[in-house]
Amino acid sequence: MSKPFASAANNSQNSNGKEVGFGSKAWGGTLLICLAGFAWYHLDRYLTKNGEVKHPITEIIESLMIPDSEWKRINLRNTETAHILANDRCFERTSPFLIEPGTDVDLSDLVVKNNYD
């Protein structure tokens, strides 16, 4: 058995009958996607009257969202707590063992030196 050459392998006897051209499924899918994009673009312009009206999808999302007035009420309710927690002294007073900083240090033998010592 001899090894076939590339030129001999590309003849009508070795082809499986599938032709590659613009009639293939890939080109049909590409054309379908392009037509869908074109249709969506014009439908979007029609629904929003060239941008003068909110898009229906935007209106649906806004109707499902929590209103701004509710968020403002929640923020006002939590503002005082946030200010209390932002105070430095609150963080200094907290410890995992409920001990204030510096209270567990023995300062009985502490000698304060000055510039003359």
C-alpha positions as CSV (number, residue, x, y, z in Angstrom):
1,M,0.0,0.0,0.0
2,S,1.4,3.3,-1.0
3,K,0.7,6.5,0.9
4,P,-1.7,8.8,-1.0
5,F,-0.6,12.2,-2.0
6,A,-2.5,15.3,-1.0
7,S,-3.5,16.0,-4.6
8,A,-4.9,12.6,-5.0
9,A,-6.9,12.8,-1.7
10,N,-8.8,15.8,-2.9
11,N,-10.8,14.3,-5.7
12,S,-14.4,13.5,-6.2
13,Q,-14.0,9.9,-5.1
14,N,-12.8,10.9,-1.6
15,S,-15.3,13.7,-1.0
16,N,-18.2,12.9,1.4
17,G,-20.7,15.0,-0.5
18,K,-20.9,18.0,1.8
19,E,-20.3,21.2,0.0
20,V,-19.1,24.3,1.9
21,G,-20.6,27.5,0.8
22,F,-23.0,30.3,1.7
23,G,-25.8,27.8,2.1
24,S,-24.4,26.2,5.2
25,K,-26.0,26.4,8.7
26,A,-23.3,28.8,10.0
27,W,-24.2,31.4,7.4
28,G,-27.9,30.9,8.0
29,G,-27.4,31.4,11.7
30,T,-25.3,34.5,11.1
31,L,-28.0,36.0,8.8
32,L,-30.7,35.2,11.4
33,I,-28.7,36.9,14.2
34,C,-28.2,40.0,12.0
35,L,-31.9,40.2,11.1
36,A,-32.8,39.8,14.8
37,G,-30.5,42.6,15.8
38,F,-31.8,44.9,13.0
39,A,-35.4,44.2,14.1
40,W,-34.6,44.7,17.8
41,Y,-32.9,48.1,17.0
42,H,-36.0,49.4,15.1
43,L,-38.4,47.9,17.7
44,D,-36.5,49.6,20.5
45,R,-36.6,53.0,18.7
46,Y,-40.4,52.5,18.1
47,L,-41.1,51.6,21.8
48,T,-39.1,54.5,23.2
49,K,-40.2,57.0,20.5
50,N,-36.5,57.7,19.6
51,G,-35.5,58.0,23.3
52,E,-38.3,60.3,24.5
53,V,-40.0,57.7,26.6
54,K,-38.5,55.2,29.1
55,H,-38.0,51.7,27.8
56,P,-40.6,49.2,28.9
57,I,-37.9,46.9,30.4
58,T,-36.6,49.9,32.4
59,E,-40.1,50.6,33.7
60,I,-40.5,46.9,34.8
61,I,-37.2,47.0,36.7
62,E,-38.1,50.3,38.4
63,S,-41.5,48.9,39.5
64,L,-39.7,46.0,41.1
65,M,-37.1,48.1,42.9
66,I,-37.5,49.5,46.4
67,P,-38.5,53.3,46.2
68,D,-35.9,56.0,47.1
69,S,-38.1,57.3,49.9
70,E,-37.9,53.9,51.6
71,W,-34.0,53.9,51.3
72,K,-33.9,57.5,52.7
73,R,-36.1,56.4,55.7
74,I,-33.8,53.4,56.4
75,N,-30.7,55.6,56.1
76,L,-32.1,58.3,58.5
77,R,-33.0,55.6,61.0
78,N,-29.5,54.2,61.0
79,T,-27.6,57.5,60.9
80,E,-27.5,57.9,64.6
81,T,-26.1,54.4,65.1
82,A,-23.5,55.0,62.5
83,H,-22.3,58.2,64.1
84,I,-22.1,56.5,67.5
85,L,-20.0,53.7,66.0
86,A,-17.8,56.1,64.1
87,N,-16.8,57.8,67.4
88,D,-13.2,56.9,68.4
89,R,-14.0,56.2,72.0
90,C,-16.4,53.4,71.1
91,F,-13.7,51.5,69.3
92,E,-11.3,52.0,72.2
93,R,-13.8,50.7,74.7
94,T,-14.4,47.5,72.9
95,S,-12.3,44.4,73.4
96,P,-13.0,40.7,73.1
97,F,-12.6,40.3,76.9
98,L,-14.5,43.5,77.9
99,I,-11.4,45.1,79.2
100,E,-10.8,48.8,78.6
101,P,-7.3,49.6,77.1
102,G,-4.7,50.4,79.7
103,T,-6.7,49.1,82.7
104,D,-4.7,45.8,82.9
105,V,-1.3,47.5,82.9
106,D,0.6,47.8,86.2
107,L,1.9,51.4,86.5
108,S,3.0,51.3,90.1
109,D,6.7,51.3,89.4
110,L,6.5,53.9,86.5
111,V,9.0,56.7,86.8
112,V,8.5,59.7,84.5
113,K,11.7,61.2,83.3
114,N,12.2,64.7,82.2
115,N,15.0,66.5,80.2
116,Y,17.1,67.1,83.4
117,D,17.4,63.4,84.4
